[in-house]
Amino acid sequence: AQSVSQHNHHVILSEAASLELGCNYSYGGTVNLFWYVQYPGQHLQLLLKYFSGDPLVKGIKGFEAEFIKSKFSFNLRKPSVQWSDTAEYFCAVNAVGSGGGADGLTFGKGTHLIIQP
Amino acid sequence: DTEVTQTPKHLVMGMTNKKSLKCEQHMGHRAMYWYKQKAKKPPELMFVYSYEKLSINESVPSRFSPECPNSSLLNLHLHALQPEDSALYLCASSQDRGGSIQYFGAGTRLSVL
């Protein structure tokens, strides 16, 4: 079974600061990787995803993430954060199985990001 | 339209009650999911339905009974729940293939008294 580790549980930054949230996964096979965001009182929304190809992926709202296979990592970055980025961020994976069918997501514990004006 | 609709938004029930949570999507997705999210914790997978058939059950207690009556609807029937079952219950849907993006509903916040 796969597992996901997020290193930072609480992060506080000032507006315009750069952001990097760490995510490592554990799984012996191929995985698909996701970052989801949960704004206060709202549902989970997809920020970006990696399935294959270019390991540097760009998502919505200026976020990007880099898949480093040798490090089993998929870190999330944003060069300049805004107050509206205050939210809970979850890294998630699912395994690419031989059957190719739908599979649930395994989430990391989340990072609570607070941006101070 | 990438909307997954869950009803009700809030539910309070006693330990002897029977209630149901509903989830609906009209994106043509053939995979649907139930997750449970406790406060300040990540979502945890409960069930996966693929083409209206239960394909994954993550060892969930039988007091939770899922049902997929058609390709657009997913229910979660609740009976004899415990206070520790209080949580946010999330529904999601996706194309029925591995690696598809899952779209989440806003959830039903359940309190068991």
HADDOCK unambig.tbl for C-alpha pairs under 7 A between the chains (distance, minus, plus):
assign (segid A and resid 32 and name CA) (segid B and resid 99 and name CA) 5.71 0.50 0.50
assign (segid A and resid 42 and name CA) (segid B and resid 106 and name CA) 6.37 0.50 0.50
assign (segid A and resid 43 and name CA) (segid B and resid 104 and name CA) 6.58 0.50 0.50
assign (segid A and resid 43 and name CA) (segid B and resid 105 and name CA) 6.11 0.50 0.50
assign (segid A and resid 43 and name CA) (segid B and resid 106 and name CA) 4.38 0.50 0.50
assign (segid A and resid 44 and name CA) (segid B and resid 104 and name CA) 5.90 0.50 0.50
assign (segid A and resid 51 and name CA) (segid B and resid 99 and name CA) 6.91 0.50 0.50
assign (segid A and resid 94 and name CA) (segid B and resid 99 and name CA) 6.87 0.50 0.50
assign (segid A and resid 96 and name CA) (segid B and resid 98 and name CA) 5.99 0.50 0.50
assign (segid A and resid 96 and name CA) (segid B and resid 99 and name CA) 6.79 0.50 0.50
assign (segid A and resid 100 and name CA) (segid B and resid 97 and name CA) 5.60 0.50 0.50
assign (segid A and resid 100 and name CA) (segid B and resid 98 and name CA) 5.02 0.50 0.50
assign (segid A and resid 101 and name CA) (segid B and resid 96 and name CA) 6.04 0.50 0.50
assign (segid A and resid 101 and name CA) (segid B and resid 97 and name CA) 4.42 0.50 0.50
assign (segid A and resid 101 and name CA) (segid B and resid 98 and name CA) 4.90 0.50 0.50
assign (segid A and resid 102 and name CA) (segid B and resid 31 and name CA) 6.40 0.50 0.50
assign (segid A and resid 102 and name CA) (segid B and resid 50 and name CA) 6.85 0.50 0.50
assign (segid A and resid 102 and name CA) (segid B and resid 96 and name CA) 5.09 0.50 0.50
assign (segid A and resid 102 and name CA) (segid B and resid 97 and name CA) 4.68 0.50 0.50
assign (segid A and resid 102 and name CA) (segid B and resid 98 and name CA) 4.61 0.50 0.50
assign (segid A and resid 103 and name CA) (segid B and resid 98 and name CA) 5.92 0.50 0.50
assign (segid A and resid 104 and name CA) (segid B and resid 45 and name CA) 6.22 0.50 0.50
assign (segid A and resid 104 and name CA) (segid B and resid 48 and name CA) 6.76 0.50 0.50
assign (segid A and resid 105 and name CA) (segid B and resid 45 and name CA) 6.94 0.50 0.50
assign (segid A and resid 107 and name CA) (segid B and resid 42 and name CA) 6.01 0.50 0.50
assign (segid A and resid 107 and name CA) (segid B and resid 43 and name CA) 6.61 0.50 0.50
assign (segid A and resid 108 and name CA) (segid B and resid 42 and name CA) 6.51 0.50 0.50
assign (segid A and resid 109 and name CA) (segid B and resid 41 and name CA) 6.01 0.50 0.50
assign (segid A and resid 109 and name CA) (segid B and resid 42 and name CA) 5.19 0.50 0.50
assign (segid A and resid 110 and name CA) (segid B and resid 42 and name CA) 6.36 0.50 0.50
